[in-house]
């Protein structure tokens, strides 16, 4: 969890107005590895663990560096949000930039 989100939680800033929901637009990104199940059947467990760890860490660094928040991992899938839980003007562009950077980074792994 990003530090500023933890600070917001600890300060109560995310629960103002008696916990009333603040509805606003968010940008969501889902990213996964094509053919991951087949890859799992072909490589040794330790190699798979290391490759998956390297991939997830690299992608999460990009997400956070563009102002996104990691929501969850679903197997090899990453779900990330922009403009939540903290406001981010231009969140759509930031998410698209993240997606493009993730594709470029994937070629380097």
PASEBA-1860 file (N, C-alpha, C; in nm, 3 decimals):
! residues 109
1> XXXXXXXX> 0.086/-0.117/0.000/0.000/0.000/0.000/0.090/0.124/0.000 ~ 0.067/0.215/-0.093/0.149/0.336/-0.097/0.142/0.412/0.035 ~ 0.253/0.476/0.070/0.262/0.548/0.198/0.154/0.653/0.215 ~ 0.126/0.728/0.107/0.026/0.834/0.122/-0.114/0.777/0.146 ~ -0.142/0.658/0.094/-0.271/0.595/0.121/-0.278/0.552/0.267 ~ -0.168/0.497/0.319/-0.163/0.460/0.461/-0.185/0.584/0.548 ~ -0.121/0.694/0.511/-0.140/0.818/0.588/-0.286/0.864/0.586 ~ -0.349/0.852/0.469/-0.490/0.890/0.458/-0.576/0.801/0.547
9> XXXXXXXX> -0.549/0.672/0.549/-0.624/0.580/0.633/-0.605/0.611/0.780 ~ -0.479/0.633/0.819/-0.447/0.657/0.959/-0.504/0.791/1.008 ~ -0.511/0.889/0.920/-0.561/1.020/0.961/-0.713/1.028/0.961 ~ -0.777/0.929/0.902/-0.922/0.931/0.891/-0.972/1.009/0.772 ~ -0.881/1.059/0.687/-0.920/1.141/0.573/-1.006/1.065/0.473 ~ -0.995/0.933/0.470/-1.073/0.854/0.376/-1.213/0.825/0.428 ~ -1.239/0.860/0.552/-1.369/0.831/0.615/-1.438/0.957/0.661 ~ -1.414/1.068/0.595/-1.480/1.192/0.633/-1.628/1.184/0.601
17> XXXXXXXX> -1.705/1.275/0.651/-1.849/1.281/0.629/-1.919/1.155/0.679 ~ -1.872/1.100/0.789/-1.935/0.983/0.847/-1.923/0.858/0.763 ~ -1.820/0.853/0.679/-1.799/0.735/0.596/-1.879/0.735/0.467 ~ -1.938/0.849/0.431/-2.016/0.857/0.308/-1.928/0.832/0.187 ~ -1.983/0.763/0.090/-1.908/0.730/-0.031/-1.893/0.854/-0.119 ~ -1.777/0.868/-0.178/-1.750/0.974/-0.273/-1.740/0.908/-0.410 ~ -1.840/0.926/-0.494/-1.842/0.862/-0.625/-1.770/0.950/-0.726 ~ -1.674/0.889/-0.797/-1.603/0.960/-0.901/-1.546/0.860/-1.001
25> XXXXXXXX> -1.507/0.911/-1.114/-1.453/0.827/-1.220/-1.316/0.773/-1.183 ~ -1.293/0.647/-1.213/-1.162/0.586/-1.195/-1.123/0.517/-1.325 ~ -0.995/0.495/-1.343/-0.944/0.419/-1.456/-0.888/0.289/-1.400 ~ -0.928/0.177/-1.460/-0.887/0.044/-1.414/-0.804/-0.022/-1.522 ~ -0.697/-0.087/-1.481/-0.612/-0.163/-1.572/-0.606/-0.308/-1.524 ~ -0.629/-0.399/-1.616/-0.607/-0.542/-1.592/-0.494/-0.585/-1.685 ~ -0.397/-0.656/-1.632/-0.285/-0.702/-1.713/-0.250/-0.844/-1.670 ~ -0.235/-0.933/-1.769/-0.189/-1.067/-1.735/-0.095/-1.119/-1.843
33> XXXXXXXX> -0.034/-1.232/-1.815/0.063/-1.293/-1.905/-0.012/-1.390/-1.997 ~ -0.005/-1.366/-2.127/-0.070/-1.454/-2.224/-0.005/-1.592/-2.217 ~ -0.088/-1.696/-2.205/-0.037/-1.833/-2.204/0.029/-1.875/-2.075 ~ -0.005/-1.807/-1.965/0.061/-1.834/-1.838/0.041/-1.979/-1.792 ~ -0.078/-2.033/-1.811/-0.104/-2.172/-1.770/-0.014/-2.270/-1.843 ~ 0.003/-2.247/-1.972/0.090/-2.335/-2.052/0.236/-2.319/-2.008 ~ 0.275/-2.197/-1.977/0.413/-2.173/-1.930/0.437/-2.249/-1.800 ~ 0.337/-2.248/-1.711/0.350/-2.316/-1.582/0.377/-2.465/-1.599
41> XXXXXXXX> 0.324/-2.523/-1.704/0.341/-2.666/-1.728/0.478/-2.700/-1.786 ~ 0.548/-2.599/-1.838/0.672/-2.623/-1.910/0.800/-2.593/-1.832 ~ 0.792/-2.508/-1.732/0.915/-2.465/-1.664/0.920/-2.516/-1.520 ~ 1.042/-2.521/-1.467/1.060/-2.565/-1.329/1.000/-2.461/-1.234 ~ 0.955/-2.510/-1.119/0.887/-2.426/-1.022/0.970/-2.306/-0.979 ~ 1.099/-2.325/-0.951/1.183/-2.214/-0.906/1.201/-2.110/-1.016 ~ 1.214/-2.153/-1.138/1.226/-2.060/-1.251/1.096/-1.981/-1.265 ~ 0.983/-2.050/-1.256/0.852/-1.984/-1.265/0.835/-1.882/-1.154
49> XXXXXXXX> 0.873/-1.918/-1.033/0.863/-1.826/-0.919/0.944/-1.700/-0.943 ~ 1.068/-1.717/-0.988/1.156/-1.602/-1.008/1.106/-1.512/-1.122 ~ 1.066/-1.572/-1.232/1.017/-1.495/-1.346/0.890/-1.419/-1.309 ~ 0.799/-1.486/-1.240/0.673/-1.422/-1.199/0.700/-1.308/-1.101 ~ 0.789/-1.330/-1.007/0.825/-1.225/-0.911/0.885/-1.105/-0.982 ~ 0.979/-1.129/-1.072/1.042/-1.019/-1.147/0.938/-0.941/-1.227 ~ 0.849/-1.015/-1.293/0.743/-0.952/-1.374/0.652/-0.865/-1.287 ~ 0.599/-0.921/-1.180/0.505/-0.848/-1.095/0.570/-0.726/-1.031
57> XXXXXXXX> 0.694/-0.739/-0.986/0.763/-0.625/-0.926/0.786/-0.513/-1.028 ~ 0.828/-0.550/-1.147/0.853/-0.448/-1.251/0.724/-0.376/-1.289 ~ 0.616/-0.450/-1.306/0.490/-0.389/-1.346/0.434/-0.300/-1.235 ~ 0.446/-0.345/-1.110/0.397/-0.266/-0.997/0.476/-0.137/-0.980 ~ 0.606/-0.141/-1.005/0.687/-0.018/-0.998/0.634/0.085/-1.098 ~ 0.601/0.039/-1.218/0.549/0.130/-1.321/0.413/0.185/-1.279 ~ 0.327/0.100/-1.230/0.194/0.144/-1.187/0.206/0.253/-1.081 ~ 0.284/0.229/-0.979/0.299/0.325/-0.869/0.366/0.454/-0.919
65> XXXXXXXX> 0.466/0.440/-1.008/0.537/0.559/-1.056/0.450/0.650/-1.142 ~ 0.339/0.597/-1.194/0.247/0.679/-1.274/0.126/0.724/-1.193 ~ 0.130/0.703/-1.062/0.022/0.750/-0.976/-0.089/0.649/-0.954 ~ -0.069/0.525/-1.002/-0.169/0.422/-0.984/-0.157/0.355/-0.849 ~ -0.261/0.281/-0.814/-0.262/0.203/-0.690/-0.288/0.057/-0.727 ~ -0.209/-0.031/-0.672/-0.229/-0.173/-0.694/-0.354/-0.215/-0.616 ~ -0.449/-0.276/-0.685/-0.569/-0.324/-0.618/-0.550/-0.468/-0.573 ~ -0.508/-0.554/-0.667/-0.490/-0.695/-0.630/-0.417/-0.770/-0.739
73> XXXXXXXX> -0.367/-0.887/-0.699/-0.315/-0.986/-0.793/-0.421/-1.095/-0.802 ~ -0.446/-1.141/-0.922/-0.536/-1.254/-0.945/-0.456/-1.354/-1.027 ~ -0.384/-1.442/-0.958/-0.290/-1.529/-1.029/-0.180/-1.443/-1.088 ~ -0.163/-1.451/-1.220/-0.063/-1.368/-1.288/-0.120/-1.233/-1.330 ~ -0.247/-1.210/-1.302/-0.314/-1.086/-1.341/-0.291/-0.978/-1.235 ~ -0.274/-0.856/-1.284/-0.262/-0.738/-1.198/-0.384/-0.651/-1.222 ~ -0.447/-0.605/-1.115/-0.554/-0.507/-1.125/-0.505/-0.380/-1.056 ~ -0.509/-0.270/-1.130/-0.460/-0.142/-1.078/-0.564/-0.034/-1.104
81> XXXXXXXX> -0.561/0.069/-1.020/-0.656/0.180/-1.028/-0.581/0.313/-1.033 ~ -0.638/0.408/-1.108/-0.591/0.546/-1.105/-0.709/0.634/-1.069 ~ -0.684/0.737/-0.992/-0.784/0.830/-0.940/-0.861/0.771/-0.823 ~ -0.805/0.669/-0.761/-0.861/0.609/-0.640/-0.749/0.535/-0.569 ~ -0.734/0.542/-0.443/-0.822/0.614/-0.351/-0.791/0.762/-0.344 ~ -0.687/0.807/-0.411/-0.657/0.950/-0.409/-0.680/1.009/-0.548 ~ -0.721/1.134/-0.553/-0.750/1.201/-0.679/-0.622/1.217/-0.762 ~ -0.636/1.200/-0.891/-0.524/1.216/-0.983/-0.575/1.279/-1.112
89> XXXXXXXX> -0.557/1.409/-1.127/-0.596/1.472/-1.254/-0.521/1.404/-1.369 ~ -0.590/1.380/-1.478/-0.527/1.315/-1.593/-0.505/1.165/-1.573 ~ -0.588/1.104/-1.487/-0.569/0.962/-1.455/-0.579/0.872/-1.577 ~ -0.662/0.909/-1.674/-0.676/0.826/-1.794/-0.543/0.819/-1.870 ~ -0.482/0.934/-1.886/-0.353/0.941/-1.957/-0.245/0.867/-1.877 ~ -0.246/0.883/-1.746/-0.145/0.815/-1.663/-0.157/0.664/-1.676 ~ -0.280/0.613/-1.679/-0.299/0.468/-1.693/-0.253/0.420/-1.830 ~ -0.282/0.496/-1.933/-0.237/0.459/-2.068/-0.085/0.461/-2.077
97> XXXXXXXX> -0.023/0.562/-2.017/0.124/0.567/-2.014/0.180/0.446/-1.940 ~ 0.116/0.409/-1.831/0.160/0.292/-1.756/0.152/0.167/-1.843 ~ 0.040/0.150/-1.913/0.022/0.032/-1.998/0.131/0.025/-2.106 ~ 0.162/0.138/-2.167/0.266/0.140/-2.270/0.404/0.110/-2.211 ~ 0.432/0.168/-2.095/0.560/0.141/-2.028/0.570/-0.005/-1.986 ~ 0.458/-0.063/-1.943/0.457/-0.204/-1.903/0.490/-0.294/-2.023 ~ 0.435/-0.262/-2.139/0.465/-0.340/-2.259/0.613/-0.330/-2.295 ~ 0.668/-0.210/-2.284/0.810/-0.190/-2.314/0.896/-0.266/-2.213
105> XXXXX> 0.862/-0.256/-2.087/0.938/-0.324/-1.981/0.934/-0.475/-1.998 ~ 0.820/-0.526/-2.040/0.806/-0.670/-2.059/0.906/-0.723/-2.161 ~ 0.934/-0.644/-2.263/1.032/-0.684/-2.364/1.173/-0.695/-2.306 ~ 1.198/-0.622/-2.198/1.331/-0.622/-2.134/1.349/-0.738/-2.037 ~ 1.240/-0.797/-1.991/1.249/-0.905/-1.891/1.290/-1.037/-1.952
END
